[in-house]
Amino acid sequence: MYVEMKHIHKTFDGFLASKDVSFGVEKGHLAALLGPSGSGKTTILRMIAGLDRPDSGDILINGKRVNDLPGSKRGIGFVFQNYALFRYMTVAENIAFGLKVQKKSRTEIKDRVEQLLELISMSELGNRYPHQLSGGQRQRVAFARALAPNPQLLLLDEPFAAIDAKVRRELRSWLRKMIRQVGITSIFVTHDQEEAMEVADTIIIT
């Protein structure tokens, strides 16, 4: 297993958010965390990402226990529900952000951004700003930005929640195709059973 959660417990101010959570995701697989609102799906994702720490239990990525490892050292890309794009940066600048943090060279950044713009079929839109894009296009940019630093694991928190039904269906097949193409281990959160069955290799009920 590439990602493992072993007997994870997590409370917030006395509220039990995760109780004895255990599961594994194989390398290269796309797994769905499926459950109703309040079932702890996002909490699980945040613990894997290093944004929250479990009270007890072990989180393993590629066989290594990462409980005490900062999120920035875990090799993870995160796509947030509301995209979290920088409003005053162009599409290209948004995608380049993580690469600049990694202090990549200007040439490396330019090449990687061009590669990702082509991957998401937005090569002509690099100079646009988020407010000039549709919801589906913004989601694609968020996906590209998460992939830019070459993470080993991609986490997506309700990636289609803010998009209308027709575009959501198109993005489901697009996301599955992209993750297959890139070959990255991925976990996404959803409360939609149809979505989970259509997109995921593995479904984990929360």
Buried (B, 14 or more C-beta within 10 A) or exposed (E): BBBBBBEBBBEEEEEEBBEEBEBBBEEBBBBBBBBEEEBBBBBBBBBBBBBBEBEEBBBBBBEEEBBEBEBEEBBBBBBBBEBBBEEEBBBBBBBBBBBEEEEBEEEEBBEBBBBBBEBBEBEEBBEBBBEEBEBBBBBBBBBBBBBBBEBBBBBBBBBBBEBEEEBBBEBBEBBBEBBEEBEBBBBBBBBBEEBBEEBBBBBBEB
